[in-house]
Amino acid sequence: MIEKYLFKSERLGFRTWADNDLESMAAINSDPEVMKFFPNTQAKEHTKNFIERMSSQFKKRGYCYFAVEILKTKEFIGFIGLSRQTYEADFTPCIDIGWRLKKDTWGKGFATEGAARCLEFAFSQLKLNQIFSIASIINEPSINVMKKIGMSKVKDFEFSLLLNNEKLKKCVLYSIEGIN
C-alpha cells in the first residue's frame, strides 16, 4: 500500500489535497468562530479555488498548506503548512507558515505540533532558509503558536490586503531561520 502522508508528526498526518476534502474544508471556512480573525467567512467556491491553488503550488514547489488528519482516527481537521506569498509588503515574496483547524480540535496542541513539524520539513527536506508568519495583532492564539514554535517577532505593520478593515489591518510579522 502506498503511504498517503508526505510526513507525520506524533499525532498528525500531512498530505496533499483530495477532492473529498472540499466539504470538510468548506465547513471550516464557513464557521464564524474559526474565521473571526479574517474579514469574513468563505464560500464553498472560494474553498474550491484555495484547494486548487494549494494542489498547484505543491506540484510546482513541493509544499503548500497541507491537508491534515489525526493519525489515530484519520479525521480531516484542516490545514497546516507552507505557502509562497506575493502580496505587496516589504518582506514579500516570502514563504509563510499558516494553519486553520476545525474548532473542536482547538486547545489540544495540534496547531503547535503541526507547525513545528512543518518547520522541520521546510528546513531539513526543502532546504528553505527563512519562514515568515503573520497574524492580526488581535489574533493571540496564532501569535502564541508562532512563539511556541520558536519564531521571533520582526515588526508590527499594516497589511496591504486588510487596509479597509480597522479591526484586522494591524498585523504582526514573525520569522524563523533554518540552520543550513
Secondary structure, DSSP 4 states (H G I P E B T S, - for coil): -----SEE-SSEEEE---GGGHHHHHHHHT-TTTTTTSSS---HHHHHHHHHHHHHHHHHHS--EEEEEETTTTEEEEEEEEEEE-SSSTT-SEEEEEEEE-GGGTTSSHHHHHHHHHHHIIIIIS--SEEEEEEETT-HHHHHHHHHTT-EEEEEEE-GGGTT-TTTSEEEEEEEE---
